[in-house]
């Protein structure tokens, strides 16, 4: 088994909020299922976290809801609403990799 990890950053704290950023890490080196083609070039592969769940991804971590400090509400920082998903895929490993 190999693990694929998908990070989705959303515009809100709910899993059905619109995805605005993403990252994909493929421990299966392309031997597992690929991400769906986005509707527009450069867009996230899923419109929301719920769409990722419907495609078989399992939620590992949900966004932490942390209120901004007073007078810090409009400062730019990292993307707040991060959701981490994983799926495990069965891959054929050539015997030479075990040596």
N, C-alpha and C positions, 0 to 999 in steps of 0.2 A: 504494500500500500504506500502511496505517496500523497502528500498533502498539497492542496492548492489553497491560497489565502487571497481573499478579496477585501480591500478597504474601500468603503464608500463614505464620502463626506456629503452630508445633506444640508439643505437650507433651513432645517428645523429639527426638533428633537424626536419627532415621530418616525417610525419606520416607513410610513407612507409619504414622507416629505421627499421633495425632488432632489435627486443626486446632483451635486455640483462639482464633484471631484472624485477621483478613484485611482487605485493602484492595484496591480495584480502580480502575485508572486507564484510561480509554477514550479513546485518541487517535482513534478512529473516530466519536466523538460519537454513539454509539447505532446507527450504520449497520452494525456487525458483529454477530456472535453475542453474545447476552447470557449472563450467568451463569445456571446452573441454580438453580431455587428451592430453598432449603435445606429440610431435613426439618422444622426448627422455626424459627419467627420469630427473627431475630437470629443464627442459627447461620451458620457459614461455608458457602459454596456447595459445597464439597467436603469430605468427611470426612477426607481426607488428601492429601498431595502426589501419591501414586500415582494417586488418583482424578482429579486434575487432568491428569496425564500421559495417562491413558486417554481423556480428553476432548479431547486434541489440544494441550494446553499444552506448551511447551518449557521445560525448566529452564534458567535463566540462572545462578543462584547458589544454592549450598547453604549450610546453616548452618555457621558456623565453630565448631569445637569448642575452646573456651577454658576451661580449668579455672579455677574461682573462686580468688581469693587466699585464703590461710589465714585462717580466722575470718570469712570474708565469705560463706560458703555460704548463709546464711539471710537475707541482705539483699535487699530488693526492688529491682529495677532494670528495664531494658527486657526485652522477651521475647527469650530467647536463641536459639531455634531458628527462624530466618527463612529461608524459601525464596522465591525470586523466579522467576516464570514469565512468559513472553511468548507471544503469538500475533500473527501478522500477518494482517490481513484486507484484502481487496480492497474498495474503496469507489468509488462513482461520485462524482466531484468536479465540481460545476457549473462551467461555463466562467467564470462571474463570479468564482469564487474565485481564478482565476489572474491576474486583472487587478491 
